[in-house]
């Protein structure tokens, strides 16, 4: 979903609606001296709307920190959606064929209950 651009008047309206307070840290924003951005409360990637009701003012540094945290949440939401759709396959890590797991038929050994190893009876060397 694409984000729409806000005019200067709309940005001022968002700031005025929040009484000039940063949505994330709760400190007052001085629009003349501080850099601030309009932030989506619920990210668009997580189903948030691109309406003014979903937008709040935030300091640039506060917004960057929230965006960093949102990236992981968005990635997980995409993985879950793919899993439910049946298209996500996690990577399967395999040992190289030269090193089979101990205790398997491929290793040629089996572990006894007392902790010692013996040749596997179904495997001939």
C-alpha positions as CSV (number, residue, x, y, z in Angstrom):
1,X,0.0,0.0,0.0
2,X,1.4,3.4,-0.9
3,X,1.5,6.3,1.6
4,X,-0.1,9.5,0.6
5,X,1.7,12.8,1.0
6,X,0.5,15.3,3.5
7,X,0.3,19.0,2.8
8,X,1.8,21.4,5.3
9,X,-1.6,22.3,6.5
10,X,-2.5,18.6,7.2
11,X,0.8,18.2,9.1
12,X,0.0,21.2,11.2
13,X,-3.5,19.8,11.8
14,X,-2.0,16.4,13.0
15,X,0.3,18.3,15.4
16,X,-2.5,20.5,16.7
17,X,-4.8,17.5,17.2
18,X,-2.2,15.9,19.5
19,X,-1.6,19.2,21.3
20,X,2.0,19.3,20.1
21,X,3.0,16.2,22.1
22,X,5.1,13.3,20.7
23,X,3.0,10.2,20.4
24,X,5.9,7.9,21.4
25,X,7.8,9.6,24.2
26,X,5.1,12.0,25.4
27,X,7.4,15.1,25.4
28,X,6.3,18.4,23.8
29,X,7.4,19.0,20.2
30,X,8.8,22.4,19.3
31,X,8.0,22.5,15.6
32,X,10.3,25.4,15.0
33,X,13.5,24.0,16.6
34,X,12.9,20.2,16.4
35,X,12.5,17.9,13.5
36,X,9.3,15.9,13.7
37,X,7.5,13.5,11.5
38,X,3.9,12.2,11.1
39,X,3.9,8.6,12.2
40,X,1.3,5.9,11.6
41,X,0.1,4.5,14.9
42,X,-0.7,1.1,13.3
43,X,1.8,0.5,10.4
44,X,0.3,0.2,7.0
45,X,2.0,-3.2,6.6
46,X,0.1,-4.5,9.6
47,X,-3.3,-3.3,8.3
48,X,-3.3,0.3,9.5
49,X,-5.2,2.9,7.5
50,X,-3.6,5.9,5.7
51,X,-6.2,8.2,7.3
52,X,-5.5,11.2,9.6
53,X,-7.0,9.2,12.5
54,X,-4.1,6.7,12.3
55,X,-1.4,9.5,12.2
56,X,0.3,11.1,15.1
57,X,3.3,13.5,15.4
58,X,6.6,12.1,16.7
59,X,10.2,13.3,17.1
60,X,12.4,12.0,14.3
61,X,14.5,9.9,16.7
62,X,11.5,8.4,18.4
63,X,9.9,7.5,15.1
64,X,13.2,5.9,13.9
65,X,13.2,3.7,17.0
66,X,9.6,2.6,16.6
67,X,10.2,1.8,12.9
68,X,13.1,-0.4,13.9
69,X,10.9,-2.3,16.3
70,X,8.1,-2.5,13.8
71,X,10.3,-4.1,11.1
72,X,10.6,-7.4,13.1
73,X,6.9,-7.5,13.9
74,X,6.0,-6.9,10.2
75,X,8.4,-9.7,9.1
76,X,6.9,-12.1,11.6
77,X,3.4,-11.2,10.4
78,X,4.4,-11.9,6.8
79,X,5.9,-15.3,7.8
80,X,2.8,-16.3,9.7
81,X,0.6,-15.3,6.7
82,X,2.8,-17.3,4.4
83,X,2.7,-20.3,6.7
84,X,-1.1,-20.2,6.8
85,X,-1.2,-19.9,3.1
86,X,1.1,-22.9,2.8
87,X,3.8,-21.1,0.9
88,X,6.4,-20.7,3.7
89,X,9.0,-23.4,4.1
90,X,11.6,-22.9,6.8
91,X,15.3,-23.7,6.0
92,X,16.2,-27.2,6.9
93,X,19.8,-27.5,8.2
94,X,21.4,-30.8,7.3
95,X,24.7,-32.3,8.4
96,X,27.1,-33.0,5.7
97,X,27.0,-36.7,4.6
98,X,30.5,-37.3,5.9
99,X,29.4,-36.7,9.5
100,X,26.2,-38.7,10.3
101,X,24.5,-38.2,13.6
102,X,25.9,-40.5,16.3
103,X,23.6,-43.4,17.2
104,X,21.9,-43.5,13.8
105,X,22.2,-46.4,11.4
106,X,24.4,-44.3,9.1
107,X,27.0,-43.8,11.9
108,X,27.4,-47.6,12.3
109,X,27.2,-47.4,16.1
110,X,24.5,-47.5,18.6
111,X,24.5,-46.3,22.2
112,X,23.7,-48.7,25.0
113,X,21.8,-47.7,28.2
114,X,25.0,-47.7,30.2
115,X,26.6,-45.1,27.9
116,X,28.9,-47.3,25.9
117,X,28.8,-47.7,22.2
118,X,28.7,-50.9,20.1
119,X,28.5,-51.7,16.4
120,X,25.0,-51.3,15.1
121,X,23.6,-54.8,14.3
122,X,21.9,-53.8,11.0
123,X,25.0,-52.0,9.7
124,X,27.9,-54.0,8.4
125,X,31.2,-52.4,8.1
